[in-house]
Amino acid sequence: MRIQQLRLLLAIAETGSLRASARALNLTQPALTKALRLLEDELGAPLVVRSPHGARLAPAGELLAVRAAAALRELDRGREEVAAWAGGTDARVTVGLSPSAATLLAPGAVARLGARWPRVQVRLLDTLYPRSVALVRAGEVDFAIGPVPADRLDTDLASRALFSSRSVIVVRRGHPLARARSLAALADADWVLTGPAGGPGDPAALGFEALGLSPPRVRLACESFSTVLAMVGADDVVCVMPERFVERHAARLELVQVPVADPLPDSPILAVWRTDVPLTLPARRLLDAFGQEARGLA
């Protein structure tokens, strides 16, 4: 099995055409067909289904493509790490961040890394659990930082607790419930669910049932935090957000924290990465920088 064969398999998955794949890889179509046939003979299974309309991956090809994408990403990262160590070219680190991690930790952490590794390119993705963990498992990010239920992490993932984030309740400025003093006063409100049910952005986790109240009515579910901000700022909905994010950005976004007296939950903010793939040296240094910033919060 050759690296070029893995690349052509991924090219076919992306383009849906042998001709377009050959062009993308700077190969002749006969050369691509031969390489594909040799790979199918080696594995003993058809990898591509051809038709008058193009080509698509067979089930065995789809299985291999998932592993091929991860393997090629790791090889590319290895090259970047060696090149960065030798000073020849830039390396890259990709990190998935929750809004609180991006606001509180990222500016200082990236600056710390840049002072020691000025040629490392850092790519930051706005992502929430459970997509953040899915990106880690797929190898699309080196590590992710955000609120993650620790009991939902399997042995394929390692984690490090960075800090604890308190949840608060937020509405737009001028909302009729902006001065509510209890969860009971919010029992009939329209709520936003941010991320998955049971996660830190789920209003059901605030403790309504423990107070003998009906579960909150979720009218809107959002996966993107930027979408949440837009909707809460424009509509009479109620939302759960990280307290420290609200402290820094609420005034600018025309949002206010609802002063409920009931105790609200804390969410542990974790850094999560794969156990089966070692972090590159720049990624380890950036993770350490995030840890230093988190200790500064205390």
Secondary structure, 3 states (H helix, E strand, C coil): CCHHHHHHHHHHHHHCCHHHHHHHCCCCHHHHHHHHHHHHHHHCCCCEEEECCEEEECHHHHHHHHHHHHHHHHHHHHHHHHHHHHCCCCEEEEEEECHHHHHHCHHHHHHHHHHHCCCEEEEEEECCCCHHHHHHHHCCCCEEEEECCHHHCCCCEEEEEEEEEEEEEEEECCCCCCCCCCCHHHCCCEEEEECCCCCCCCHHHHCCHHHCCCCCEEEEEECCHHHHHHHHHHCCCEEEEEHHHHHHHCCCCCEEECCCCCCCCEEEEEEEEECCCCCCHHHHHHHHHHHHHHHHHC
